Amino acid sequence: MAILNILQRQLELQQTRQPYVLATVVEILGSSSAKPTAKALIDRAGQVVAGWISGGCAQAMVSQ
């Protein structure tokens, strides 16, 4: 269900020609609440608009 929300939001961003990034967790070192294959769409301002790739540090690092 979550992947469907990401795909729907991605389509909306494409149709309105808004820049975005699709971030995907590919590896975890140490502990993390996200698992490999977790995904999130991030807008031009660095805000997660759909999905989830973990909290705090991980999200901040990817959004820079």
PDBQT receptor file of N, H, CA, C and O in Angstrom, charges set to zero:
ATOM      1  N   MET A   1       0.820  -1.201   0.000  1.00  0.00    +0.000 N 
ATOM      2  CA  MET A   1       0.000   0.000   0.000  1.00  0.00    +0.000 C 
ATOM      3  C   MET A   1       0.863   1.264   0.000  1.00  0.00    +0.000 C 
ATOM      4  O   MET A   1       0.550   2.212  -0.720  1.00  0.00    +0.000 OA
ATOM      5  N   ALA A   2       1.935   1.301   0.786  1.00  0.00    +0.000 N 
ATOM      6  H   ALA A   2       2.189   0.530   1.371  1.00  0.00    +0.000 HD
ATOM      7  CA  ALA A   2       2.789   2.490   0.856  1.00  0.00    +0.000 C 
ATOM      8  C   ALA A   2       3.453   2.782  -0.481  1.00  0.00    +0.000 C 
ATOM      9  O   ALA A   2       3.576   3.945  -0.868  1.00  0.00    +0.000 OA
ATOM     10  N   ILE A   3       3.884   1.744  -1.193  1.00  0.00    +0.000 N 
ATOM     11  H   ILE A   3       3.784   0.799  -0.879  1.00  0.00    +0.000 HD
ATOM     12  CA  ILE A   3       4.520   1.966  -2.495  1.00  0.00    +0.000 C 
ATOM     13  C   ILE A   3       3.532   2.584  -3.475  1.00  0.00    +0.000 C 
ATOM     14  O   ILE A   3       3.930   3.379  -4.327  1.00  0.00    +0.000 OA
ATOM     15  N   LEU A   4       2.264   2.237  -3.374  1.00  0.00    +0.000 N 
ATOM     16  H   LEU A   4       1.940   1.592  -2.682  1.00  0.00    +0.000 HD
ATOM     17  CA  LEU A   4       1.252   2.838  -4.240  1.00  0.00    +0.000 C 
ATOM     18  C   LEU A   4       1.144   4.333  -3.972  1.00  0.00    +0.000 C 
ATOM     19  O   LEU A   4       1.023   5.115  -4.915  1.00  0.00    +0.000 OA
ATOM     20  N   ASN A   5       1.184   4.746  -2.715  1.00  0.00    +0.000 N 
ATOM     21  H   ASN A   5       1.282   4.111  -1.949  1.00  0.00    +0.000 HD
ATOM     22  CA  ASN A   5       1.139   6.167  -2.370  1.00  0.00    +0.000 C 
ATOM     23  C   ASN A   5       2.344   6.908  -2.932  1.00  0.00    +0.000 C 
ATOM     24  O   ASN A   5       2.213   8.028  -3.426  1.00  0.00    +0.000 OA
ATOM     25  N   ILE A   6       3.520   6.282  -2.858  1.00  0.00    +0.000 N 
ATOM     26  H   ILE A   6       3.626   5.372  -2.457  1.00  0.00    +0.000 HD
ATOM     27  CA  ILE A   6       4.730   6.907  -3.398  1.00  0.00    +0.000 C 
ATOM     28  C   ILE A   6       4.599   7.057  -4.908  1.00  0.00    +0.000 C 
ATOM     29  O   ILE A   6       4.911   8.117  -5.451  1.00  0.00    +0.000 OA
ATOM     30  N   LEU A   7       4.147   6.023  -5.585  1.00  0.00    +0.000 N 
ATOM     31  H   LEU A   7       3.893   5.163  -5.143  1.00  0.00    +0.000 HD
ATOM     32  CA  LEU A   7       4.005   6.087  -7.039  1.00  0.00    +0.000 C 
ATOM     33  C   LEU A   7       2.973   7.127  -7.466  1.00  0.00    +0.000 C 
ATOM     34  O   LEU A   7       3.179   7.834  -8.452  1.00  0.00    +0.000 OA
ATOM     35  N   GLN A   8       1.865   7.225  -6.731  1.00  0.00    +0.000 N 
ATOM     36  H   GLN A   8       1.698   6.650  -5.930  1.00  0.00    +0.000 HD
ATOM     37  CA  GLN A   8       0.844   8.230  -7.050  1.00  0.00    +0.000 C 
ATOM     38  C   GLN A   8       1.403   9.641  -6.878  1.00  0.00    +0.000 C 
ATOM     39  O   GLN A   8       1.181  10.509  -7.722  1.00  0.00    +0.000 OA
ATOM     40  N   ARG A   9       2.118   9.860  -5.796  1.00  0.00    +0.000 N 
ATOM     41  H   ARG A   9       2.298   9.154  -5.111  1.00  0.00    +0.000 HD
ATOM     42  CA  ARG A   9       2.697  11.188  -5.534  1.00  0.00    +0.000 C 
ATOM     43  C   ARG A   9       3.780  11.505  -6.559  1.00  0.00    +0.000 C 
ATOM     44  O   ARG A   9       3.897  12.645  -7.008  1.00  0.00    +0.000 OA
ATOM     45  N   GLN A  10       4.574  10.495  -6.932  1.00  0.00    +0.000 N 
ATOM     46  H   GLN A  10       4.478   9.569  -6.567  1.00  0.00    +0.000 HD
ATOM     47  CA  GLN A  10       5.614  10.690  -7.943  1.00  0.00    +0.000 C 
ATOM     48  C   GLN A  10       4.990  11.110  -9.276  1.00  0.00    +0.000 C 
ATOM     49  O   GLN A  10       5.501  12.005  -9.949  1.00  0.00    +0.000 OA
ATOM     50  N   LEU A  11       3.907  10.476  -9.648  1.00  0.00    +0.000 N 
ATOM     51  H   LEU A  11       3.491   9.749  -9.101  1.00  0.00    +0.000 HD
ATOM     52  CA  LEU A  11       3.209  10.833 -10.879  1.00  0.00    +0.000 C 
ATOM     53  C   LEU A  11       2.698  12.272 -10.824  1.00  0.00    +0.000 C 
ATOM     54  O   LEU A  11       2.804  13.009 -11.804  1.00  0.00    +0.000 OA
ATOM     55  N   GLU A  12       2.146  12.668  -9.682  1.00  0.00    +0.000 N 
ATOM     56  H   GLU A  12       2.060  12.069  -8.885  1.00  0.00    +0.000 HD
ATOM     57  CA  GLU A  12       1.673  14.051  -9.519  1.00  0.00    +0.000 C 
ATOM     58  C   GLU A  12       2.824  15.041  -9.696  1.00  0.00    +0.000 C 
ATOM     59  O   GLU A  12       2.673  16.055 -10.377  1.00  0.00    +0.000 OA
ATOM     60  N   LEU A  13       3.963  14.751  -9.088  1.00  0.00    +0.000 N 
ATOM     61  H   LEU A  13       4.086  13.927  -8.535  1.00  0.00    +0.000 HD
ATOM     62  CA  LEU A  13       5.121  15.639  -9.203  1.00  0.00    +0.000 C 
ATOM     63  C   LEU A  13       5.609  15.718 -10.645  1.00  0.00    +0.000 C 
ATOM     64  O   LEU A  13       5.964  16.796 -11.122  1.00  0.00    +0.000 OA
ATOM     65  N   GLN A  14       5.631  14.589 -11.338  1.00  0.00    +0.000 N 
ATOM     66  H   GLN A  14       5.343  13.713 -10.951  1.00  0.00    +0.000 HD
ATOM     67  CA  GLN A  14       6.050  14.586 -12.742  1.00  0.00    +0.000 C 
ATOM     68  C   GLN A  14       5.087  15.397 -13.601  1.00  0.00    +0.000 C 
ATOM     69  O   GLN A  14       5.516  16.187 -14.442  1.00  0.00    +0.000 OA
ATOM     70  N   GLN A  15       3.801  15.204 -13.393  1.00  0.00    +0.000 N 
ATOM     71  H   GLN A  15       3.453  14.562 -12.710  1.00  0.00    +0.000 HD
ATOM     72  CA  GLN A  15       2.799  15.887 -14.214  1.00  0.00    +0.000 C 
ATOM     73  C   GLN A  15       2.827  17.399 -14.009  1.00  0.00    +0.000 C 
ATOM     74  O   GLN A  15       2.529  18.151 -14.937  1.00  0.00    +0.000 OA
ATOM     75  N   THR A  16       3.182  17.853 -12.811  1.00  0.00    +0.000 N 
ATOM     76  H   THR A  16       3.424  17.242 -12.058  1.00  0.00    +0.000 HD
ATOM     77  CA  THR A  16       3.251  19.285 -12.533  1.00  0.00    +0.000 C 
ATOM     78  C   THR A  16       4.674  19.826 -12.681  1.00  0.00    +0.000 C 
ATOM     79  O   THR A  16       4.947  20.981 -12.356  1.00  0.00    +0.000 OA
ATOM     80  N   ARG A  17       5.574  18.971 -13.176  1.00  0.00    +0.000 N 
ATOM     81  H   ARG A  17       5.352  18.032 -13.440  1.00  0.00    +0.000 HD
ATOM     82  CA  ARG A  17       6.966  19.331 -13.460  1.00  0.00    +0.000 C 
ATOM     83  C   ARG A  17       7.701  19.902 -12.244  1.00  0.00    +0.000 C 
ATOM     84  O   ARG A  17       8.477  20.850 -12.362  1.00  0.00    +0.000 OA
ATOM     85  N   GLN A  18       7.444  19.314 -11.088  1.00  0.00    +0.000 N 
ATOM     86  H   GLN A  18       6.813  18.543 -10.992  1.00  0.00    +0.000 HD
ATOM     87  CA  GLN A  18       8.129  19.709  -9.865  1.00  0.00    +0.000 C 
ATOM     88  C   GLN A  18       9.319  18.781  -9.624  1.00  0.00    +0.000 C 
ATOM     89  O   GLN A  18       9.191  17.566  -9.777  1.00  0.00    +0.000 OA
ATOM     90  N   PRO A  19      10.462  19.332  -9.253  1.00  0.00    +0.000 N 
ATOM     91  CA  PRO A  19      11.632  18.481  -9.008  1.00  0.00    +0.000 C 
ATOM     92  C   PRO A  19      11.458  17.650  -7.735  1.00  0.00    +0.000 C 
ATOM     93  O   PRO A  19      10.840  18.088  -6.765  1.00  0.00    +0.000 OA
ATOM     94  N   TYR A  20      12.011  16.458  -7.767  1.00  0.00    +0.000 N 
ATOM     95  H   TYR A  20      12.513  16.102  -8.555  1.00  0.00    +0.000 HD
ATOM     96  CA  TYR A  20      11.958  15.569  -6.606  1.00  0.00    +0.000 C 
ATOM     97  C   TYR A  20      13.076  14.550  -6.719  1.00  0.00    +0.000 C 
ATOM     98  O   TYR A  20      13.712  14.412  -7.764  1.00  0.00    +0.000 OA
ATOM     99  N   VAL A  21      13.302  13.846  -5.633  1.00  0.00    +0.000 N 
ATOM    100  H   VAL A  21      12.785  13.958  -4.784  1.00  0.00    +0.000 HD
ATOM    101  CA  VAL A  21      14.264  12.746  -5.576  1.00  0.00    +0.000 C 
ATOM    102  C   VAL A  21      13.544  11.540  -4.985  1.00  0.00    +0.000 C 
ATOM    103  O   VAL A  21      12.743  11.677  -4.061  1.00  0.00    +0.000 OA
ATOM    104  N   LEU A  22      13.831  10.371  -5.519  1.00  0.00    +0.000 N 
ATOM    105  H   LEU A  22      14.481  10.259  -6.270  1.00  0.00    +0.000 HD
ATOM    106  CA  LEU A  22      13.343   9.128  -4.931  1.00  0.00    +0.000 C 
ATOM    107  C   LEU A  22      14.533   8.502  -4.217  1.00  0.00    +0.000 C 
ATOM    108  O   LEU A  22      15.459   8.005  -4.857  1.00  0.00    +0.000 OA
ATOM    109  N   ALA A  23      14.506   8.529  -2.895  1.00  0.00    +0.000 N 
ATOM    110  H   ALA A  23      13.754   8.933  -2.374  1.00  0.00    +0.000 HD
ATOM    111  CA  ALA A  23      15.584   7.948  -2.087  1.00  0.00    +0.000 C 
ATOM    112  C   ALA A  23      15.211   6.514  -1.714  1.00  0.00    +0.000 C 
ATOM    113  O   ALA A  23      14.068   6.232  -1.355  1.00  0.00    +0.000 OA
ATOM    114  N   THR A  24      16.185   5.619  -1.804  1.00  0.00    +0.000 N 
ATOM    115  H   THR A  24      17.113   5.848  -2.095  1.00  0.00    +0.000 HD
ATOM    116  CA  THR A  24      15.975   4.219  -1.476  1.00  0.00    +0.000 C 
ATOM    117  C   THR A  24      17.071   3.739  -0.543  1.00  0.00    +0.000 C 
ATOM    118  O   THR A  24      18.252   3.936  -0.828  1.00  0.00    +0.000 OA
ATOM    119  N   VAL A  25      16.709   3.120   0.555  1.00  0.00    +0.000 N 
ATOM    120  H   VAL A  25      15.749   2.960   0.787  1.00  0.00    +0.000 HD
ATOM    121  CA  VAL A  25      17.692   2.541   1.472  1.00  0.00    +0.000 C 
ATOM    122  C   VAL A  25      18.252   1.287   0.805  1.00  0.00    +0.000 C 
ATOM    123  O   VAL A  25      17.502   0.385   0.432  1.00  0.00    +0.000 OA
ATOM    124  N   VAL A  26      19.571   1.239   0.658  1.00  0.00    +0.000 N 
ATOM    125  H   VAL A  26      20.180   1.972   0.961  1.00  0.00    +0.000 HD
ATOM    126  CA  VAL A  26      20.199   0.074   0.025  1.00  0.00    +0.000 C 
ATOM    127  C   VAL A  26      21.035  -0.744   1.003  1.00  0.00    +0.000 C 
ATOM    128  O   VAL A  26      21.293  -1.924   0.767  1.00  0.00    +0.000 OA
ATOM    129  N   GLU A  27      21.458  -0.117   2.102  1.00  0.00    +0.000 N 
ATOM    130  H   GLU A  27      21.248   0.842   2.293  1.00  0.00    +0.000 HD
ATOM    131  CA  GLU A  27      22.268  -0.834   3.088  1.00  0.00    +0.000 C 
ATOM    132  C   GLU A  27      22.125  -0.156   4.440  1.00  0.00    +0.000 C 
ATOM    133  O   GLU A  27      21.945   1.059   4.520  1.00  0.00    +0.000 OA
ATOM    134  N   ILE A  28      22.204  -0.934   5.482  1.00  0.00    +0.000 N 
ATOM    135  H   ILE A  28      22.350  -1.922   5.417  1.00  0.00    +0.000 HD
ATOM    136  CA  ILE A  28      22.125  -0.403   6.845  1.00  0.00    +0.000 C 
ATOM    137  C   ILE A  28      23.388  -0.810   7.594  1.00  0.00    +0.000 C 
ATOM    138  O   ILE A  28      23.781  -1.977   7.592  1.00  0.00    +0.000 OA
ATOM    139  N   LEU A  29      24.005   0.161   8.224  1.00  0.00    +0.000 N 
ATOM    140  H   LEU A  29      23.686   1.108   8.225  1.00  0.00    +0.000 HD
ATOM    141  CA  LEU A  29      25.149  -0.103   9.083  1.00  0.00    +0.000 C 
ATOM    142  C   LEU A  29      24.733   0.243  10.499  1.00  0.00    +0.000 C 
ATOM    143  O   LEU A  29      24.337   1.379  10.761  1.00  0.00    +0.000 OA
ATOM    144  N   GLY A  30      24.811  -0.684  11.396  1.00  0.00    +0.000 N 
ATOM    145  H   GLY A  30      25.132  -1.607  11.183  1.00  0.00    +0.000 HD
ATOM    146  CA  GLY A  30      24.336  -0.451  12.754  1.00  0.00    +0.000 C 
ATOM    147  C   GLY A  30      22.836  -0.654  12.830  1.00  0.00    +0.000 C 
ATOM    148  O   GLY A  30      22.264  -1.433  12.067  1.00  0.00    +0.000 OA
ATOM    149  N   SER A  31      22.203   0.050  13.754  1.00  0.00    +0.000 N 
ATOM    150  H   SER A  31      22.668   0.683  14.374  1.00  0.00    +0.000 HD
ATOM    151  CA  SER A  31      20.763  -0.125  13.916  1.00  0.00    +0.000 C 
ATOM    152  C   SER A  31      20.006   0.985  13.187  1.00  0.00    +0.000 C 
ATOM    153  O   SER A  31      20.453   2.130  13.121  1.00  0.00    +0.000 OA
ATOM    154  N   SER A  32      18.874   0.622  12.657  1.00  0.00    +0.000 N 
ATOM    155  H   SER A  32      18.510  -0.308  12.711  1.00  0.00    +0.000 HD
ATOM    156  CA  SER A  32      18.009   1.568  11.965  1.00  0.00    +0.000 C 
ATOM    157  C   SER A  32      16.599   1.012  11.958  1.00  0.00    +0.000 C 
ATOM    158  O   SER A  32      16.400  -0.200  11.867  1.00  0.00    +0.000 OA
ATOM    159  N   SER A  33      15.628   1.894  12.054  1.00  0.00    +0.000 N 
ATOM    160  H   SER A  33      15.790   2.878  12.128  1.00  0.00    +0.000 HD
ATOM    161  CA  SER A  33      14.246   1.432  11.997  1.00  0.00    +0.000 C 
ATOM    162  C   SER A  33      13.810   1.172  10.557  1.00  0.00    +0.000 C 
ATOM    163  O   SER A  33      12.852   0.434  10.327  1.00  0.00    +0.000 OA
ATOM    164  N   ALA A  34      14.494   1.764   9.597  1.00  0.00    +0.000 N 
ATOM    165  H   ALA A  34      15.272   2.364   9.784  1.00  0.00    +0.000 HD
ATOM    166  CA  ALA A  34      14.194   1.485   8.184  1.00  0.00    +0.000 C 
ATOM    167  C   ALA A  34      14.976   0.258   7.751  1.00  0.00    +0.000 C 
ATOM    168  O   ALA A  34      16.022  -0.060   8.316  1.00  0.00    +0.000 OA
ATOM    169  N   LYS A  35      14.469  -0.410   6.766  1.00  0.00    +0.000 N 
ATOM    170  H   LYS A  35      13.619  -0.152   6.306  1.00  0.00    +0.000 HD
ATOM    171  CA  LYS A  35      15.113  -1.608   6.224  1.00  0.00    +0.000 C 
ATOM    172  C   LYS A  35      15.466  -1.365   4.762  1.00  0.00    +0.000 C 
ATOM    173  O   LYS A  35      14.899  -0.474   4.131  1.00  0.00    +0.000 OA
ATOM    174  N   PRO A  36      16.407  -2.155   4.210  1.00  0.00    +0.000 N 
ATOM    175  CA  PRO A  36      16.706  -2.006   2.785  1.00  0.00    +0.000 C 
ATOM    176  C   PRO A  36      15.428  -2.102   1.951  1.00  0.00    +0.000 C 
ATOM    177  O   PRO A  36      14.525  -2.880   2.259  1.00  0.00    +0.000 OA
ATOM    178  N   THR A  37      15.374  -1.320   0.923  1.00  0.00    +0.000 N 
ATOM    179  H   THR A  37      16.107  -0.688   0.673  1.00  0.00    +0.000 HD
ATOM    180  CA  THR A  37      14.258  -1.115  -0.017  1.00  0.00    +0.000 C 
ATOM    181  C   THR A  37      13.252  -0.065   0.458  1.00  0.00    +0.000 C 
ATOM    182  O   THR A  37      12.342   0.283  -0.295  1.00  0.00    +0.000 OA
ATOM    183  N   ALA A  38      13.387   0.453   1.687  1.00  0.00    +0.000 N 
ATOM    184  H   ALA A  38      14.126   0.171   2.299  1.00  0.00    +0.000 HD
ATOM    185  CA  ALA A  38      12.507   1.542   2.124  1.00  0.00    +0.000 C 
ATOM    186  C   ALA A  38      12.714   2.729   1.182  1.00  0.00    +0.000 C 
ATOM    187  O   ALA A  38      13.838   2.991   0.754  1.00  0.00    +0.000 OA
ATOM    188  N   LYS A  39      11.638   3.444   0.860  1.00  0.00    +0.000 N 
ATOM    189  H   LYS A  39      10.725   3.231   1.208  1.00  0.00    +0.000 HD
ATOM    190  CA  LYS A  39      11.702   4.526  -0.112  1.00  0.00    +0.000 C 
ATOM    191  C   LYS A  39      10.993   5.779   0.402  1.00  0.00    +0.000 C 
ATOM    192  O   LYS A  39      10.084   5.713   1.228  1.00  0.00    +0.000 OA
ATOM    193  N   ALA A  40      11.445   6.926  -0.119  1.00  0.00    +0.000 N 
ATOM    194  H   ALA A  40      12.184   6.980  -0.791  1.00  0.00    +0.000 HD
ATOM    195  CA  ALA A  40      10.789   8.195   0.180  1.00  0.00    +0.000 C 
ATOM    196  C   ALA A  40      10.980   9.155  -0.986  1.00  0.00    +0.000 C 
ATOM    197  O   ALA A  40      12.031   9.162  -1.628  1.00  0.00    +0.000 OA
ATOM    198  N   LEU A  41       9.969   9.958  -1.255  1.00  0.00    +0.000 N 
ATOM    199  H   LEU A  41       9.116   9.952  -0.734  1.00  0.00    +0.000 HD
ATOM    200  CA  LEU A  41      10.077  11.052  -2.216  1.00  0.00    +0.000 C 
ATOM    201  C   LEU A  41      10.421  12.309  -1.444  1.00  0.00    +0.000 C 
ATOM    202  O   LEU A  41       9.808  12.614  -0.421  1.00  0.00    +0.000 OA
ATOM    203  N   ILE A  42      11.398  13.029  -1.937  1.00  0.00    +0.000 N 
ATOM    204  H   ILE A  42      11.897  12.782  -2.768  1.00  0.00    +0.000 HD
ATOM    205  CA  ILE A  42      11.859  14.248  -1.273  1.00  0.00    +0.000 C 
ATOM    206  C   ILE A  42      11.726  15.400  -2.268  1.00  0.00    +0.000 C 
ATOM    207  O   ILE A  42      12.165  15.294  -3.413  1.00  0.00    +0.000 OA
ATOM    208  N   ASP A  43      11.117  16.500  -1.823  1.00  0.00    +0.000 N 
ATOM    209  H   ASP A  43      10.760  16.586  -0.893  1.00  0.00    +0.000 HD
ATOM    210  CA  ASP A  43      10.893  17.633  -2.725  1.00  0.00    +0.000 C 
ATOM    211  C   ASP A  43      12.105  18.559  -2.758  1.00  0.00    +0.000 C 
ATOM    212  O   ASP A  43      13.116  18.315  -2.098  1.00  0.00    +0.000 OA
ATOM    213  N   ARG A  44      11.977  19.620  -3.539  1.00  0.00    +0.000 N 
ATOM    214  H   ARG A  44      11.156  19.818  -4.075  1.00  0.00    +0.000 HD
ATOM    215  CA  ARG A  44      13.071  20.580  -3.731  1.00  0.00    +0.000 C 
ATOM    216  C   ARG A  44      13.554  21.187  -2.408  1.00  0.00    +0.000 C 
ATOM    217  O   ARG A  44      14.732  21.521  -2.278  1.00  0.00    +0.000 OA
ATOM    218  N   ALA A  45      12.667  21.329  -1.439  1.00  0.00    +0.000 N 
ATOM    219  H   ALA A  45      11.710  21.057  -1.545  1.00  0.00    +0.000 HD
ATOM    220  CA  ALA A  45      13.019  21.928  -0.145  1.00  0.00    +0.000 C 
ATOM    221  C   ALA A  45      13.659  20.919   0.806  1.00  0.00    +0.000 C 
ATOM    222  O   ALA A  45      14.055  21.283   1.913  1.00  0.00    +0.000 OA
ATOM    223  N   GLY A  46      13.765  19.654   0.390  1.00  0.00    +0.000 N 
ATOM    224  H   GLY A  46      13.443  19.358  -0.510  1.00  0.00    +0.000 HD
ATOM    225  CA  GLY A  46      14.351  18.637   1.248  1.00  0.00    +0.000 C 
ATOM    226  C   GLY A  46      13.354  17.980   2.183  1.00  0.00    +0.000 C 
ATOM    227  O   GLY A  46      13.746  17.284   3.120  1.00  0.00    +0.000 OA
ATOM    228  N   GLN A  47      12.065  18.194   1.939  1.00  0.00    +0.000 N 
ATOM    229  H   GLN A  47      11.746  18.759   1.179  1.00  0.00    +0.000 HD
ATOM    230  CA  GLN A  47      11.024  17.609   2.779  1.00  0.00    +0.000 C 
ATOM    231  C   GLN A  47      10.525  16.295   2.189  1.00  0.00    +0.000 C 
ATOM    232  O   GLN A  47      10.348  16.179   0.976  1.00  0.00    +0.000 OA
ATOM    233  N   VAL A  48      10.303  15.315   3.043  1.00  0.00    +0.000 N 
ATOM    234  H   VAL A  48      10.447  15.409   4.028  1.00  0.00    +0.000 HD
ATOM    235  CA  VAL A  48       9.732  14.057   2.597  1.00  0.00    +0.000 C 
ATOM    236  C   VAL A  48       8.251  14.290   2.301  1.00  0.00    +0.000 C 
ATOM    237  O   VAL A  48       7.499  14.720   3.176  1.00  0.00    +0.000 OA
ATOM    238  N   VAL A  49       7.840  14.007   1.075  1.00  0.00    +0.000 N 
ATOM    239  H   VAL A  49       8.450  13.658   0.365  1.00  0.00    +0.000 HD
ATOM    240  CA  VAL A  49       6.438  14.214   0.684  1.00  0.00    +0.000 C 
ATOM    241  C   VAL A  49       5.669  12.902   0.587  1.00  0.00    +0.000 C 
ATOM    242  O   VAL A  49       4.440  12.907   0.524  1.00  0.00    +0.000 OA
ATOM    243  N   ALA A  50       6.377  11.789   0.576  1.00  0.00    +0.000 N 
ATOM    244  H   ALA A  50       7.376  11.785   0.627  1.00  0.00    +0.000 HD
ATOM    245  CA  ALA A  50       5.738  10.468   0.566  1.00  0.00    +0.000 C 
ATOM    246  C   ALA A  50       6.783   9.434   0.956  1.00  0.00    +0.000 C 
ATOM    247  O   ALA A  50       7.963   9.581   0.640  1.00  0.00    +0.000 OA
ATOM    248  N   GLY A  51       6.345   8.401   1.634  1.00  0.00    +0.000 N 
ATOM    249  H   GLY A  51       5.386   8.282   1.891  1.00  0.00    +0.000 HD
ATOM    250  CA  GLY A  51       7.261   7.333   2.035  1.00  0.00    +0.000 C 
ATOM    251  C   GLY A  51       8.001   7.647   3.322  1.00  0.00    +0.000 C 
ATOM    252  O   GLY A  51       7.642   8.560   4.065  1.00  0.00    +0.000 OA
ATOM    253  N   TRP A  52       9.050   6.861   3.565  1.00  0.00    +0.000 N 
ATOM    254  H   TRP A  52       9.342   6.119   2.961  1.00  0.00    +0.000 HD
ATOM    255  CA  TRP A  52       9.786   6.996   4.822  1.00  0.00    +0.000 C 
ATOM    256  C   TRP A  52      11.103   6.248   4.701  1.00  0.00    +0.000 C 
ATOM    257  O   TRP A  52      11.119   5.105   4.244  1.00  0.00    +0.000 OA
ATOM    258  N   ILE A  53      12.204   6.867   5.098  1.00  0.00    +0.000 N 
ATOM    259  H   ILE A  53      12.190   7.795   5.469  1.00  0.00    +0.000 HD
ATOM    260  CA  ILE A  53      13.513   6.213   5.041  1.00  0.00    +0.000 C 
ATOM    261  C   ILE A  53      14.201   6.181   6.393  1.00  0.00    +0.000 C 
ATOM    262  O   ILE A  53      15.403   5.928   6.462  1.00  0.00    +0.000 OA
ATOM    263  N   SER A  54      13.483   6.426   7.444  1.00  0.00    +0.000 N 
ATOM    264  H   SER A  54      12.506   6.632   7.388  1.00  0.00    +0.000 HD
ATOM    265  CA  SER A  54      13.968   6.407   8.826  1.00  0.00    +0.000 C 
ATOM    266  C   SER A  54      13.852   7.800   9.393  1.00  0.00    +0.000 C 
ATOM    267  O   SER A  54      13.472   8.737   8.691  1.00  0.00    +0.000 OA
ATOM    268  N   GLY A  55      14.169   7.934  10.618  1.00  0.00    +0.000 N 
ATOM    269  H   GLY A  55      14.479   7.174  11.188  1.00  0.00    +0.000 HD
ATOM    270  CA  GLY A  55      14.022   9.227  11.261  1.00  0.00    +0.000 C 
ATOM    271  C   GLY A  55      15.322  10.000  11.335  1.00  0.00    +0.000 C 
ATOM    272  O   GLY A  55      16.355   9.569  10.823  1.00  0.00    +0.000 OA
ATOM    273  N   GLY A  56      15.250  11.137  11.974  1.00  0.00    +0.000 N 
ATOM    274  H   GLY A  56      14.410  11.487  12.390  1.00  0.00    +0.000 HD
ATOM    275  CA  GLY A  56      16.363  11.996  12.329  1.00  0.00    +0.000 C 
ATOM    276  C   GLY A  56      17.568  12.030  11.427  1.00  0.00    +0.000 C 
ATOM    277  O   GLY A  56      17.542  12.661  10.371  1.00  0.00    +0.000 OA
ATOM    278  N   CYS A  57      18.624  11.356  11.835  1.00  0.00    +0.000 N 
ATOM    279  H   CYS A  57      18.645  10.844  12.693  1.00  0.00    +0.000 HD
ATOM    280  CA  CYS A  57      19.921  11.430  11.162  1.00  0.00    +0.000 C 
ATOM    281  C   CYS A  57      19.866  10.966   9.712  1.00  0.00    +0.000 C 
ATOM    282  O   CYS A  57      20.389  11.647   8.830  1.00  0.00    +0.000 OA
ATOM    283  N   ALA A  58      19.260   9.852   9.457  1.00  0.00    +0.000 N 
ATOM    284  H   ALA A  58      18.835   9.299  10.173  1.00  0.00    +0.000 HD
ATOM    285  CA  ALA A  58      19.219   9.321   8.083  1.00  0.00    +0.000 C 
ATOM    286  C   ALA A  58      18.464  10.262   7.161  1.00  0.00    +0.000 C 
ATOM    287  O   ALA A  58      18.938  10.573   6.069  1.00  0.00    +0.000 OA
ATOM    288  N   GLN A  59      17.317  10.710   7.581  1.00  0.00    +0.000 N 
ATOM    289  H   GLN A  59      16.932  10.458   8.468  1.00  0.00    +0.000 HD
ATOM    290  CA  GLN A  59      16.518  11.604   6.750  1.00  0.00    +0.000 C 
ATOM    291  C   GLN A  59      17.252  12.918   6.517  1.00  0.00    +0.000 C 
ATOM    292  O   GLN A  59      17.255  13.429   5.397  1.00  0.00    +0.000 OA
ATOM    293  N   ALA A  60      17.866  13.467   7.542  1.00  0.00    +0.000 N 
ATOM    294  H   ALA A  60      17.863  13.051   8.452  1.00  0.00    +0.000 HD
ATOM    295  CA  ALA A  60      18.600  14.720   7.407  1.00  0.00    +0.000 C 
ATOM    296  C   ALA A  60      19.764  14.570   6.433  1.00  0.00    +0.000 C 
ATOM    297  O   ALA A  60      20.010  15.466   5.626  1.00  0.00    +0.000 OA
ATOM    298  N   MET A  61      20.474  13.467   6.497  1.00  0.00    +0.000 N 
ATOM    299  H   MET A  61      20.275  12.739   7.152  1.00  0.00    +0.000 HD
ATOM    300  CA  MET A  61      21.611  13.232   5.622  1.00  0.00    +0.000 C 
ATOM    301  C   MET A  61      21.164  13.146   4.155  1.00  0.00    +0.000 C 
ATOM    302  O   MET A  61      21.809  13.720   3.277  1.00  0.00    +0.000 OA
ATOM    303  N   VAL A  62      20.096  12.453   3.898  1.00  0.00    +0.000 N 
ATOM    304  H   VAL A  62      19.572  11.987   4.611  1.00  0.00    +0.000 HD
ATOM    305  CA  VAL A  62      19.612  12.278   2.525  1.00  0.00    +0.000 C 
ATOM    306  C   VAL A  62      19.021  13.570   1.994  1.00  0.00    +0.000 C 
ATOM    307  O   VAL A  62      19.142  13.847   0.800  1.00  0.00    +0.000 OA
ATOM    308  N   SER A  63      18.398  14.356   2.825  1.00  0.00    +0.000 N 
ATOM    309  H   SER A  63      18.301  14.131   3.795  1.00  0.00    +0.000 HD
ATOM    310  CA  SER A  63      17.696  15.568   2.390  1.00  0.00    +0.000 C 
ATOM    311  C   SER A  63      18.620  16.750   2.110  1.00  0.00    +0.000 C 
ATOM    312  O   SER A  63      18.170  17.775   1.597  1.00  0.00    +0.000 OA
ATOM    313  N   GLN A  64      19.875  16.626   2.432  1.00  0.00    +0.000 N 
ATOM    314  H   GLN A  64      20.240  15.794   2.849  1.00  0.00    +0.000 HD
ATOM    315  CA  GLN A  64      20.799  17.762   2.209  1.00  0.00    +0.000 C 
ATOM    316  C   GLN A  64      21.128  17.949   0.765  1.00  0.00    +0.000 C 
ATOM    317  O   GLN A  64      21.886  18.854   0.416  1.00  0.00    +0.000 OA
TER     318      GLN A  64
